[in-house]
Amino acid sequence: MKKQLSLLDKAELAMKKAIKSVLEKHRKSGRPLAIWENGRVRKIIVK
């Protein structure tokens, strides 16, 4: 019997999938990724 995922589990899986997709797109294109860190915007290159 399969365990049904809670709405929270589904949301977390969807967020992880979206983040993975964004990282891969930035990695392939070489564009920097803007992140929020210590109250400031920081651009990083995804390798």
PDB file as gemmi writes it, atoms N, CA and C in Angstrom:
CRYST1    1.000    1.000    1.000  90.00  90.00  90.00 P 1                      
ATOM      1  N   MET A   1       0.843  -1.180   0.000  1.00  0.00           N  
ATOM      2  CA  MET A   1       0.000   0.000   0.000  1.00  0.00           C  
ATOM      3  C   MET A   1       0.893   1.250   0.000  1.00  0.00           C  
ATOM      4  N   LYS A   2       0.582   2.195  -0.889  1.00  0.00           N  
ATOM      5  CA  LYS A   2       1.350   3.431  -0.982  1.00  0.00           C  
ATOM      6  C   LYS A   2       0.871   4.435   0.050  1.00  0.00           C  
ATOM      7  N   LYS A   3       1.830   5.151   0.644  1.00  0.00           N  
ATOM      8  CA  LYS A   3       1.483   6.213   1.582  1.00  0.00           C  
ATOM      9  C   LYS A   3       1.141   7.459   0.780  1.00  0.00           C  
ATOM     10  N   GLN A   4       0.034   8.096   1.086  1.00  0.00           N  
ATOM     11  CA  GLN A   4      -0.336   9.332   0.406  1.00  0.00           C  
ATOM     12  C   GLN A   4       0.468  10.480   0.994  1.00  0.00           C  
ATOM     13  N   LEU A   5       0.924  11.361   0.125  1.00  0.00           N  
ATOM     14  CA  LEU A   5       1.694  12.510   0.571  1.00  0.00           C  
ATOM     15  C   LEU A   5       0.760  13.599   1.085  1.00  0.00           C  
ATOM     16  N   SER A   6       1.199  14.278   2.129  1.00  0.00           N  
ATOM     17  CA  SER A   6       0.421  15.398   2.641  1.00  0.00           C  
ATOM     18  C   SER A   6       0.594  16.582   1.695  1.00  0.00           C  
ATOM     19  N   LEU A   7      -0.245  17.571   1.843  1.00  0.00           N  
ATOM     20  CA  LEU A   7      -0.146  18.772   1.019  1.00  0.00           C  
ATOM     21  C   LEU A   7       1.213  19.442   1.239  1.00  0.00           C  
ATOM     22  N   LEU A   8       1.699  19.446   2.461  1.00  0.00           N  
ATOM     23  CA  LEU A   8       3.009  20.026   2.769  1.00  0.00           C  
ATOM     24  C   LEU A   8       4.118  19.269   2.040  1.00  0.00           C  
ATOM     25  N   ASP A   9       4.053  17.945   2.041  1.00  0.00           N  
ATOM     26  CA  ASP A   9       5.053  17.130   1.336  1.00  0.00           C  
ATOM     27  C   ASP A   9       5.023  17.402  -0.168  1.00  0.00           C  
ATOM     28  N   LYS A  10       3.824  17.518  -0.732  1.00  0.00           N  
ATOM     29  CA  LYS A  10       3.681  17.805  -2.156  1.00  0.00           C  
ATOM     30  C   LYS A  10       4.266  19.175  -2.490  1.00  0.00           C  
ATOM     31  N   ALA A  11       3.991  20.159  -1.643  1.00  0.00           N  
ATOM     32  CA  ALA A  11       4.507  21.513  -1.868  1.00  0.00           C  
ATOM     33  C   ALA A  11       6.028  21.532  -1.803  1.00  0.00           C  
ATOM     34  N   GLU A  12       6.588  20.800  -0.847  1.00  0.00           N  
ATOM     35  CA  GLU A  12       8.043  20.740  -0.707  1.00  0.00           C  
ATOM     36  C   GLU A  12       8.689  20.076  -1.930  1.00  0.00           C  
ATOM     37  N   LEU A  13       8.099  19.009  -2.416  1.00  0.00           N  
ATOM     38  CA  LEU A  13       8.629  18.340  -3.603  1.00  0.00           C  
ATOM     39  C   LEU A  13       8.548  19.258  -4.829  1.00  0.00           C  
ATOM     40  N   ALA A  14       7.450  19.989  -4.964  1.00  0.00           N  
ATOM     41  CA  ALA A  14       7.293  20.909  -6.090  1.00  0.00           C  
ATOM     42  C   ALA A  14       8.329  22.026  -6.018  1.00  0.00           C  
ATOM     43  N   MET A  15       8.593  22.547  -4.822  1.00  0.00           N  
ATOM     44  CA  MET A  15       9.579  23.615  -4.653  1.00  0.00           C  
ATOM     45  C   MET A  15      10.980  23.112  -4.997  1.00  0.00           C  
ATOM     46  N   LYS A  16      11.322  21.923  -4.548  1.00  0.00           N  
ATOM     47  CA  LYS A  16      12.640  21.355  -4.858  1.00  0.00           C  
ATOM     48  C   LYS A  16      12.811  21.151  -6.357  1.00  0.00           C  
ATOM     49  N   LYS A  17      11.755  20.688  -7.019  1.00  0.00           N  
ATOM     50  CA  LYS A  17      11.804  20.481  -8.467  1.00  0.00           C  
ATOM     51  C   LYS A  17      11.998  21.816  -9.191  1.00  0.00           C  
ATOM     52  N   ALA A  18      11.296  22.852  -8.741  1.00  0.00           N  
ATOM     53  CA  ALA A  18      11.403  24.173  -9.365  1.00  0.00           C  
ATOM     54  C   ALA A  18      12.806  24.754  -9.170  1.00  0.00           C  
ATOM     55  N   ILE A  19      13.360  24.608  -7.984  1.00  0.00           N  
ATOM     56  CA  ILE A  19      14.703  25.120  -7.704  1.00  0.00           C  
ATOM     57  C   ILE A  19      15.736  24.405  -8.566  1.00  0.00           C  
ATOM     58  N   LYS A  20      15.604  23.094  -8.677  1.00  0.00           N  
ATOM     59  CA  LYS A  20      16.528  22.313  -9.505  1.00  0.00           C  
ATOM     60  C   LYS A  20      16.482  22.787 -10.957  1.00  0.00           C  
ATOM     61  N   SER A  21      15.276  23.057 -11.451  1.00  0.00           N  
ATOM     62  CA  SER A  21      15.101  23.529 -12.818  1.00  0.00           C  
ATOM     63  C   SER A  21      15.763  24.894 -13.030  1.00  0.00           C  
ATOM     64  N   VAL A  22      15.556  25.806 -12.101  1.00  0.00           N  
ATOM     65  CA  VAL A  22      16.156  27.146 -12.203  1.00  0.00           C  
ATOM     66  C   VAL A  22      17.677  27.055 -12.173  1.00  0.00           C  
ATOM     67  N   LEU A  23      18.214  26.268 -11.261  1.00  0.00           N  
ATOM     68  CA  LEU A  23      19.667  26.119 -11.175  1.00  0.00           C  
ATOM     69  C   LEU A  23      20.246  25.556 -12.465  1.00  0.00           C  
ATOM     70  N   GLU A  24      19.571  24.564 -13.039  1.00  0.00           N  
ATOM     71  CA  GLU A  24      20.056  23.960 -14.279  1.00  0.00           C  
ATOM     72  C   GLU A  24      20.021  24.960 -15.431  1.00  0.00           C  
ATOM     73  N   LYS A  25      18.967  25.752 -15.522  1.00  0.00           N  
ATOM     74  CA  LYS A  25      18.870  26.764 -16.579  1.00  0.00           C  
ATOM     75  C   LYS A  25      19.983  27.802 -16.457  1.00  0.00           C  
ATOM     76  N   HIS A  26      20.252  28.253 -15.242  1.00  0.00           N  
ATOM     77  CA  HIS A  26      21.313  29.237 -15.028  1.00  0.00           C  
ATOM     78  C   HIS A  26      22.689  28.617 -15.290  1.00  0.00           C  
ATOM     79  N   ARG A  27      22.860  27.362 -14.924  1.00  0.00           N  
ATOM     80  CA  ARG A  27      24.131  26.672 -15.157  1.00  0.00           C  
ATOM     81  C   ARG A  27      24.397  26.580 -16.667  1.00  0.00           C  
ATOM     82  N   LYS A  28      23.388  26.189 -17.433  1.00  0.00           N  
ATOM     83  CA  LYS A  28      23.544  26.017 -18.881  1.00  0.00           C  
ATOM     84  C   LYS A  28      23.780  27.343 -19.598  1.00  0.00           C  
ATOM     85  N   SER A  29      23.103  28.398 -19.149  1.00  0.00           N  
ATOM     86  CA  SER A  29      23.200  29.687 -19.841  1.00  0.00           C  
ATOM     87  C   SER A  29      24.388  30.527 -19.373  1.00  0.00           C  
ATOM     88  N   GLY A  30      24.921  30.204 -18.194  1.00  0.00           N  
ATOM     89  CA  GLY A  30      26.032  30.977 -17.658  1.00  0.00           C  
ATOM     90  C   GLY A  30      25.608  32.289 -17.009  1.00  0.00           C  
ATOM     91  N   ARG A  31      24.313  32.506 -16.903  1.00  0.00           N  
ATOM     92  CA  ARG A  31      23.817  33.732 -16.266  1.00  0.00           C  
ATOM     93  C   ARG A  31      23.962  33.629 -14.755  1.00  0.00           C  
ATOM     94  N   PRO A  32      24.270  34.755 -14.091  1.00  0.00           N  
ATOM     95  CA  PRO A  32      24.339  34.715 -12.629  1.00  0.00           C  
ATOM     96  C   PRO A  32      22.943  34.551 -12.035  1.00  0.00           C  
ATOM     97  N   LEU A  33      22.905  33.991 -10.863  1.00  0.00           N  
ATOM     98  CA  LEU A  33      21.662  33.789 -10.134  1.00  0.00           C  
ATOM     99  C   LEU A  33      21.629  34.789  -8.991  1.00  0.00           C  
ATOM    100  N   ALA A  34      20.560  35.561  -8.886  1.00  0.00           N  
ATOM    101  CA  ALA A  34      20.426  36.540  -7.812  1.00  0.00           C  
ATOM    102  C   ALA A  34      19.812  35.857  -6.592  1.00  0.00           C  
ATOM    103  N   ILE A  35      20.458  36.016  -5.449  1.00  0.00           N  
ATOM    104  CA  ILE A  35      19.942  35.462  -4.194  1.00  0.00           C  
ATOM    105  C   ILE A  35      19.908  36.566  -3.141  1.00  0.00           C  
ATOM    106  N   TRP A  36      19.126  36.377  -2.113  1.00  0.00           N  
ATOM    107  CA  TRP A  36      19.035  37.318  -1.007  1.00  0.00           C  
ATOM    108  C   TRP A  36      19.870  36.751   0.134  1.00  0.00           C  
ATOM    109  N   GLU A  37      20.866  37.511   0.590  1.00  0.00           N  
ATOM    110  CA  GLU A  37      21.752  37.023   1.642  1.00  0.00           C  
ATOM    111  C   GLU A  37      22.127  38.175   2.567  1.00  0.00           C  
ATOM    112  N   ASN A  38      21.886  38.006   3.837  1.00  0.00           N  
ATOM    113  CA  ASN A  38      22.218  39.009   4.853  1.00  0.00           C  
ATOM    114  C   ASN A  38      21.657  40.386   4.518  1.00  0.00           C  
ATOM    115  N   GLY A  39      20.408  40.411   4.058  1.00  0.00           N  
ATOM    116  CA  GLY A  39      19.745  41.683   3.786  1.00  0.00           C  
ATOM    117  C   GLY A  39      20.169  42.352   2.493  1.00  0.00           C  
ATOM    118  N   ARG A  40      20.899  41.650   1.645  1.00  0.00           N  
ATOM    119  CA  ARG A  40      21.366  42.218   0.379  1.00  0.00           C  
ATOM    120  C   ARG A  40      21.184  41.219  -0.749  1.00  0.00           C  
ATOM    121  N   VAL A  41      21.104  41.778  -1.963  1.00  0.00           N  
ATOM    122  CA  VAL A  41      21.054  40.926  -3.149  1.00  0.00           C  
ATOM    123  C   VAL A  41      22.481  40.571  -3.525  1.00  0.00           C  
ATOM    124  N   ARG A  42      22.699  39.305  -3.818  1.00  0.00           N  
ATOM    125  CA  ARG A  42      24.029  38.830  -4.222  1.00  0.00           C  
ATOM    126  C   ARG A  42      23.864  38.003  -5.483  1.00  0.00           C  
ATOM    127  N   LYS A  43      24.736  38.218  -6.451  1.00  0.00           N  
ATOM    128  CA  LYS A  43      24.703  37.432  -7.684  1.00  0.00           C  
ATOM    129  C   LYS A  43      25.792  36.361  -7.605  1.00  0.00           C  
ATOM    130  N   ILE A  44      25.401  35.131  -7.944  1.00  0.00           N  
ATOM    131  CA  ILE A  44      26.368  34.030  -7.923  1.00  0.00           C  
ATOM    132  C   ILE A  44      26.319  33.315  -9.258  1.00  0.00           C  
ATOM    133  N   ILE A  45      27.442  32.720  -9.634  1.00  0.00           N  
ATOM    134  CA  ILE A  45      27.531  31.903 -10.831  1.00  0.00           C  
ATOM    135  C   ILE A  45      27.338  30.457 -10.409  1.00  0.00           C  
ATOM    136  N   VAL A  46      26.393  29.781 -11.032  1.00  0.00           N  
ATOM    137  CA  VAL A  46      26.105  28.386 -10.707  1.00  0.00           C  
ATOM    138  C   VAL A  46      27.003  27.505 -11.554  1.00  0.00           C  
ATOM    139  N   LYS A  47      27.780  26.661 -10.883  1.00  0.00           N  
ATOM    140  CA  LYS A  47      28.719  25.781 -11.606  1.00  0.00           C  
ATOM    141  C   LYS A  47      28.267  24.359 -11.536  1.00  0.00           C  
TER     142      LYS A  47                                                      
END                                                                             
